[in-house]
Amino acid sequence: MEPEKKKQLEAKLREMMALAGQTQQEERAIQPRPTVAKVIRRRKGQPDKHIA
């Protein structure tokens, strides 16, 4: 393989790896919120109770 062609391919590969690394870091930065179920308990003759 020609030296210039090899350098071009290596540079393109480094660029692609850097872009892939950035997307992985962005995915890690996004943290899912915990699922919170809000429930309303109803009993006959009593006011509603909100449970988090």
C-alpha positions in Angstrom: 0.0 0.0 0.0 1.3 3.5 -0.8 2.5 5.5 2.2 0.2 8.5 1.3 -2.9 6.3 0.9 -2.1 4.6 4.2 -1.7 8.0 6.0 -5.1 9.1 4.6 -6.8 6.0 5.7 -5.3 6.2 9.2 -6.4 9.8 9.5 -9.9 9.0 8.4 -10.0 6.1 10.9 -8.9 8.3 13.7 -11.6 10.8 12.8 -14.3 8.1 12.8 -13.1 6.7 16.1 -13.2 10.2 17.7 -16.8 10.7 16.4 -17.8 7.3 17.8 -16.2 8.2 21.2 -18.1 11.5 21.4 -21.5 9.8 20.8 -20.7 7.2 23.5 -19.8 10.0 26.0 -23.1 11.8 25.1 -25.1 8.7 25.7 -23.4 8.2 29.1 -24.2 11.8 30.1 -27.9 11.2 29.6 -29.1 9.5 32.8 -32.6 8.1 32.8 -34.9 9.4 35.4 -36.2 6.9 38.0 -39.7 5.7 37.4 -42.0 7.1 40.1 -45.5 5.8 40.2 -47.9 8.3 41.7 -50.9 6.5 43.2 -54.1 8.0 44.6 -55.6 5.8 47.3 -59.3 6.2 47.8 -61.2 4.8 50.7 -64.9 5.3 51.3 -65.5 8.1 53.6 -61.8 9.3 53.7 -60.0 12.0 51.7 -57.8 10.9 48.8 -54.2 10.0 49.7 -51.4 10.7 47.2 -48.5 8.2 47.4 -45.3 8.8 45.6 
